[in-house]
Amino acid sequence: MCGIIGIASNKSVTSNIINSLKRLEYRGYDSAGIATVSKQNLNEKKCSGRVEELEKILFNSPAQGNIGIGHVRWATHGIPNEINAHPHSSEIVSVVHNGIIENSNLLKKNLQKDGYKFKSQTDTEVITLLITKYLKNSKPIDAVLQSLEYLEGSFALGILFKDQADIIIGARRGSPLAVGYSNNENYLGSDSYALKAMTNKISYLDDGEICILSKDNVEFFDSSKNKINKKILVLSEDKNEAKLGDYKNFMSKEIFEQPTTIKNCLNEYLDKIRNDINLYDFPINPKKIDKIFLVGCGTAYHSCQVAKYWIEELTDLNVETEVASEFRYRKIKFNPNTLYIFVSQSGETADTAAALEIAKKNKMKTCSVINVVESSIARNSDWVIPIHAGPEIGVASTKAFIGQMLVLYVMSLKISKIRGNIDNKKYIEKIKNLKHLPDCIERSLKTEELIQIFAKDFISAKGSMFLGRGSSFPIALEGALKLKELSYLHAEGYPAGEMKHGPLALIEDGLPVIILAPKDKYFEKTISNMQEVIARGGKVLLISDKHDEVINENIRFKIEMPFIDELLNPFLLTIPLQLLAYHVALLKKCDIDKPRNLAKSVTVE
């Protein structure tokens, strides 16, 4: 989950590398580093901490050179410190790496037998020393290809050479890598987002490919050193540039712009004149689909779980959901009449991309629900449905989750209509209800004041629980995940009906418990579960659209949500949970946009 950048230019590259690393910090912010070549010297500067710390070092001790590489790290092998920070350099070569070398221990032992000494605890340093070893008798491209033959695992590499001051070599296996083009300047980066500030012309390396960049030229080769051509893509323009404006942090901005992002998404997919959904070109005729299989990680997986309830409710289809890291190692019984849907905000999530690749190898029809249309997952899918949420900078996902659910809901509704599972009158009614969603989200955001008061109960709490039934259960899971991500407090999401099967033992006096109880077919059962929690001293926050009665005088707080179509309740329930996690984290003085130990785009297994 690291980010890499490389620039070959006719002018100093340090400033552009630093700016690109700042854009890449969503991939990791444990440490940062840069290496340049100038006057046949490798200049390496690195530090623990964020890019701003590296910037201070470079202000006092500049790194000269018209060619260079940079790195932001999310630690996998070795603690986050200056020694383990990238680049990893020998006297003649410097390497930045995103990925994991799974056989690094064996390679390290063999290199140590050959007399090579290691400075760090990282897996990356074996790459540096392997290339150094083969450079004794080989040209750079041959030394790199020889070294890659020994590597097991995933990597995206940027490689700089002391004695070849005009080239950078890039290599990819498993981890994403892009090349950008400009006048007298070419680029290498982990993704298009890092390069977009400098160019809108991009090529993507496929697995096993390498490239050689100079300021005037880019050449691509396969693993057998055969020269290949790559398609140059022109990136779409960002209409919603990621700027803080008047907000304290990106997460609060992204929470409060959700009414707008929902409107944007609905404008893309709703035909408001004909009251229809503009989804066409399904990779399988919906009438011939036997099953839908939804795959994702983390928050994206929770959107899959919500969609499972919708698809079951609206259609006669079987539905299965799976965490991508489990899907890729299961013995899946693939069926050509199953539609496989892969959900990822970044479109670069390693486990989800690998699961998609497995489905493709088995010749299955695939769909991706993504936020980044130029991403690896989008490019490898048969059918792409963007969520149109705009750039999401905060590591803890908010507006992308709402966008994923919205796209999955309109897709469920469209499939239901095509299959004849819903009559035209009800279909039009559901579409009309969707038009009210942005306003209802706006009203849900007004619960913030009460949420701020309840958030104080979490400061001294040992943990918390989030309970729901039906489609509210995955929202409970998402609420617990948000609280863990942002505030570092233990939280668990459970189906409310499972409390008597063990979790009730955790309830003690003063424990905050969030109950999600919209007025649906589960309402009375969920309230019964809530009474059991209150009887054992739990401090309850009830979130419901049931306004007309006192359910229990011992409820600490009750948040009343707007009335809406029952199937749309997950959207409204999500908002107060996002606000709760945000305000608890604020009270605990946590880093809202960059929580510890996490990264926005999980590009390693």
N, C-alpha and C positions, 0 to 999 in steps of 0.2 A: 504494500500500500504506500509505496514511496512515489515521488515525482521526480522525473529527470528532464533536463533541458540541455541542448547543445546548440551553439551558434558559430557558424563560420562566416566571417565578414571582412570588409575592407577597412573597418574602423574598430575601435575598442568595443568589446562585447560585454564588459562587466555590468554596466547599468541595465542592459536588456535582460541579462541572465537574472539579476536580482529581481527585476519587475516580474519576470516569468515565474520565478520561485514563489513570489508572493501569491500569484494566481494559483500555484500548485499546492499551497499549504493545506488545502482541503484534503490532500492525499496523505499528509503526515506533517507533524510539526515538533518532533522530538529533537531534531538537530538539522543543521543545514551546512552546505559547503559548496565551494567553487574551485575549479582548476582552469588555468589558462596556460598557453604557451607563448613565450616571448623571448626572442634572442636565444633560441634553443634551450630554454629553461622552462621546466614545469613549475608553475606557481600555484600552490595549493593553500587555500584558506578554509577553515571550517570551525564549527563550534557546536556545543549543545544548545538547545533552545531554538528559538524562532529565527526567521529570516532577518528580522530587525536587528538581532544580535550580530549576525554575520555582516549586515550593512555597516554597523559601527566599527567592526574590525577592518573592513575594507576602506572606511573613511580615514582611519589612522595609518593603514598599510595597504595601499591600492594594489590590485592585481592587474598588471598590464597584459595586453595581448588582443589580437584580432580574432582569436579562435578560443573557444572555451566550453566547459561543461559545468552543470550545476545540479544540485540534488537537495530535496527535502525528504526526511526520513521518518518512517513509522517503524519503530524497532521490532525486529523479529529475532535476530541472532545478536546477542550482546546488548548490554544496557545502553540507554541513551547518554552518550558522553562524546567528547571531542574525538577521542581515538577511534571510536566505532562509527563516527559520522563519515559520510561519503563526501568527496571522492576517496577511493583507496588507490594509492599511488606507489609505484616503485620508482627507481631513478629514471626510467625511460617510458613508462606508460601510466595513465590514470584512468580509472573506471568509475562510472556511476551505474547503479543497478536498481531496478524494481523487480521483485520476484523473490523466489526462495530456491537455493541450490540444495537439493535434498541429499546429495552424496558428498557434501562439503567436508565432512569429517574424514572420510576415506581419502579424498583428494589432498587434504591438508597433511595427513600422515605421509603420503607419497612424496609431496613436495618438500616436507621437512627432511625426509631421507636423502633428497637431492641437495640438501644444504640451504634451502630457502627458509628465511625467518619471517614469522608473522608478528604483526604489531597489534592487531585487533582481535576481537572475539567473533567477527562477522563471517558469514558464508561468502560474502562478496570478494574478500581478499584472495580467495583461491583463484578467482578469475584473473585478477591482476597479475598474480605470480605465474599462472599458466601461460598467459600471453607473453609475459616477460621471458619465460623459458623458451618459447618457440620463436621469439623475435631474434634470438641469437643466430638462427640459420634461415629465417624466412622473412618475406615481406609482410607488412602489417595485415593485409587481407588474409594471407595464408596462415599467419600466426593465430588470427582470430578464429578462422574456420577449424584449425586443428584443436584449439582450446575448447570450442563449442562441442566437439564430438565427445568430450569427457563429462560434460555437464548433464546432470539429471535434475529435472525440476522446471521451474519457469523463470524467464528473464526477459527484460527489456534493457538493453545496454547502450551506453554512450561511452566511447573509448577515444582517448586523446593520446597522441604520441609525441615524445620530446623531439625526435629526429624527423618527424613529418609534420611540420608546423602549419600545414595548410589543409589538413583533413581531420574529420571526425568519422569514426566507423560506428554505425548503429546495428544492433542485432535483436531479433525478436523470436521468442518461443513462449507462448502462453500469456505473457503480459503485453498490454497494448503499446504500440509505438507508432508515432506519426512523423511525417516529414513535411516541412513548410518551405515555400519558395518565395523569393523576393529579388530585387535588383541588387547585385553585388553582396548578397546575403542569403544564406539558406539555414534551415533550422531542423532540429530534432527534438521531439517532445513526447511526453507520456500520453498526451491527448490534444485534441484541437483547441480546447479551452486555453491551454498554456500558450498556444501559438497565435490565437485569434487577434491579439492586440498588435501583432506584427505582420500578419498575412491572412488572407482568406483563401489561399490556394494550398491544398493539402493532399498528400498521398498517405495511404496506410500500408504498413508492412504486414504481410501475412506470416504465419508460423514458419520458421525455418529460413526466413529471408534476412539478408543483411543489406546495408547501404553504405556508400561512401560519400560524404558531403565535403565540398569545398565551397568557397564563396561564389563560384561561378557555375557549379555543376553538381548534380546528384546522380549517382549510378546505383542501380539495384541488382542484386545477385541472389540466386537460389543457393541452397546448401551445397550444391555441387560446383559452385562458382560460375554457373552459366548466367550471362547477363540477361536481365528481364526488363520489360517495360511495365510501368505502373500508371494507372489512371489518375489524373489530377482532378480533384473535386473542388468546386467553389462553394465555400461555406455560406450558409444562410446568415443574414444579418440579424444580430440581437436587437429586438425592439425594446426589450426590458433589460437595460444594462444594470448590472449589480452595483447600485450605489446606496449608501445608508440613508441619505437624506436627513430627516430630523429624528431618526430612530437611534436608540442607544446601541443596538446590535442588530445583526441580520435576522436573528430568529424572531425578534418582536416584529420586525418589518414583514417577514414572511408569514407570520401568523395573521397579521392584520390586513395583508393584501389578498387573503384567500377569497373574499367576495369577488374581487376583480379577476383573479385567476380562474375562478369557477365560471364567471361570465365569459371569459375568453375561450375556455374549453367548450362551453355550451354553444357559443357562436360558431365554433368550428364544426360541431356535430349535429346541431339541431336545425332542421328546416322549419322555421317558425310559421311560414305561410301554409305549408302543406301538413304541418304537425307530423313530421317524420324525422327519422334519424339517418344522417348521411354517413352510413357505413356500408361500403360495397367491396367487391373483389375479395371476399372471404377465400382463403386458400382451400377450404373445403366447402361445398354447398351446405349451408346450415341444415337443410333437410336430410342430408346424408351423414351428419355427425352423429356418432354413437355415444361419445364421451368427451368431456373437456378436462384437461389436466393442467392445473395452474401451479407454477413454480416461482419461488422468489426467496429472498433472504431478509431477515430482520423485519423492518417496517413494511417492505414490499410483500413479504410473506403474509403479514397481517391483512393487507389489502386482498390478497388471494383468498384468505379464509372468509372475509366478509363476502366476497364475490361468490363463494361456494353456496352460501345461504340464498343469495339472489337467484343464481342459476337454478337451484333446486326449486325455489318458489315459483319462478316464472316459466320454467320449461320442464319437459319430461326427460331431460338428460341426466346421465350419471356424471358426477363431478368428483375429482380427486385433487387434493392439494398436497404439496411436498416442499420441504425446505431443500433448496438447491444443493446444499452440501451433502444431503442424504440421497437425493435423486441420482446424483452422478455415480454413486456406488451401489445402488440397488439393482437387482436383476429385474428391470422393468419389462413387463409384457407389452411390447409396442403393438399398436393397432393402427393401420392406415386410416381408419375412420375416426380416430381421436384427434382433436385439435389441441396442440400443446402450446400453452401461453406462458411466456417468460416475462416477469415484471422486474424492472430495475430503473431507478431514477437516473443513474449515470449512464447506464448501458454498457458499463465496463466491469460490473461485479464478477469477480473471477469464477465463483462457483456457479452462478447463473449462466455465464457464458459457456462454461464447460458442460453444463447440463443441456444447453441448447445445441452444442456441438454433437453431443451423443444422440440427440433426437434427429439431427440432420444426417448423421452417419447411418442411422437406421431408416432414412428416407421418409421421415414423418413430416407432416405439414405443421409449420410453426408460425406463431404470432408473437410479437414483442410489444409490451406496453412500456414506453420509455419517455424520458424527458429530453434526452440529447439525441437528435435525429442522425447525427454523424457518427454515433458510437458503434463499437464492435458488434454488440448484440443486435442493433437495428440493421446493420449491414448484412448480417448473417441470417436474418429472419425472412420468411416468405411474405409476411404481412406485418406492417408496422403501424401502430396506433399511438401517436404522440399525445402526451397529456397537456401540452401547451401551458406549463406552469411558469416558464421563464427560469432564469438561473436561480438555483437554490444553493446558498453559500453556507448557512448554518449546518453543522455536522448532523444534528438531530433533525430528521426530516419532518416537515409540517405540511406545507402546501403541496409537496409532491405526493404525499400520502393521500390527501384529499383528491388530488388529480388522478391518481391511480384508481381510487375507488370510483370516481366519476366515469372514467373511461370504461371500466369493467361493468359498471351498471348500465350504461347506454348500450354496450355490446350485448349484455344479457337480454335487455329489452328488445333489441333488434332481432336477435336470434329467436326469441320467443314469438315475435310477430311473423317472421319468415316461416317458422315451423307450424304456425297455426295454434300455438299454445295459449294465445291471448287474443280476444276479439278486438276489432278495430276501435270500438267505443272505449274500452278500458285502456288500450294502447295510447290513444290520444289523451285520455285523462292523465296517464302516467307522464306523458311528455309535458302537458300543461303544469303538472305539479313540479317538474324539474325546473321550470322557469321561475318558480318562487324560491328556489334553493339559495341563490346569492343573498337575497334579502333576509332569509332565515339565518344564514351564517352571520350576517351583519348584526342581527339582533342577539345571536348567541355570544358574540364578542363582548356584549355589554354586561356579561356576567363577571367581568374581570374584577370589579370592586369586591364582590363577595369572595371570589377565589383568593384574592390577596389576603383577606382576613383568615380564611381557612388554612392557607399555606403556613401560617405561623405554628400550627399544631404539629408540623413535620420536623421542626428544628430539633426537638428533643426525643422524637420518636425512634424506636429501634428498627422500625420498618413500616410497611403499609400493605394493604390488600385492595385489589380492584376486582369487583364481581359483576358478572353479567350473564345473561342467557341468550341463546339464539345468536343473531348477528351482533348483539352487544358484547358477547364473549370475546371475539377478536379485538373489539375496541378496548375492552378491559386489559387485554394483553398489550395493546399499543400504549395505553395510558401508563401501565407499569414500566414498560420499556423506556418511555420518555422520561419518567421520573428517575430511573436508574442512570440513564445516559447523562442527564443534565446535573443532577444533584448528588450523585454517588450514594444515594440512600437505597437500601434494599427494598424492593417492591415485588409483589407477585400478582399476576392476573389469573383468575380461576373462573370456571363455570360455576355460577352460584349454587347449582344443584350438587356440586361435588364437595361442598364444605363439610358435610358430615362424614366424608370418607377420608378424613385426616387433617385438612387445613384448619378446621375449627379449633384444633389444639393450639394454634398460634394466636388466637384471639385472647387479648388480655386488656386490663383496664387502661383506657387511653389510646389504644392502637387506632390510628386513622384507617378507616375502611371506606372506600368509594363504591357506592352502589349505583349501577346503571339500570334504570327501570322505566323505560318508555312504556306507554299504555298499549302493550301488544298482548299476544296470547300467553306470554310468560309472566305478565305483570304480577298477578297474585302470588305465584310461586316465588318470584324474586323477592317480593315484600316479606314473605314468610321467612326466607333465608336471612333477610335483613333483621327481622325481629330476633332471630337466634344470635346474631352478632351483637345487637344492642343488649340482650340479656346477659352477655358475658363481658360487658364493659367496653365494647368497641365504640369508637368515636366516629359517627357516620356522617358522610356527605352523600346525600341522595340527589341524583340527577335524573329528572323525569319530566315528561310533558303532561303529567296528571296534576291538574291545578286545583281541583274542586273539593279537596277534603284533607283533614289532618290525619296522616297515616300513623304517626307515632310521635308523641310529644317529646320523646327522648332523642329524636334526630338532632344532631348538632347544627347542621346546615342543610337547606334544601335549595337546589337550583332548578328553576322552572324553565324548561326549554320551549321554544315555539312549537305549535302544532304543525305537523307536516305529514305527507304520505308516509305511512309506517315503514316502507322499505327504505326511506331516505333518513331515518333516524340515526344511523351510524355517522353520517356527516355532522349532525348537530351535537351528538354526544362527544365527538372527538375534540371540539373546540375548547370546552372547559378543562379537559384533561391536558391539552397543550399549554393552556394558561397556568394551570396548577404546577406543572413541571417547571415552567419558566420562572414563576414567582418563588417557588421553593429554592431553586438554584440561585436566584438573585439574593434571597435572604442569607444563603450560605456562602455568598460571594464566590461562586464558581464561575469559571470561564464559559459563558453561555454559548458562544459560537464554536469554540474549540475545546470540547470536554477532554479530560485526560484520557490517554491510552486509546483514543478512537481516531478514525479518519473518515472523511466523507465518502470516498470511493474505495471499496475493499477489493483491491486488484491482486491480492495473493490469497492462496487457499488457507 
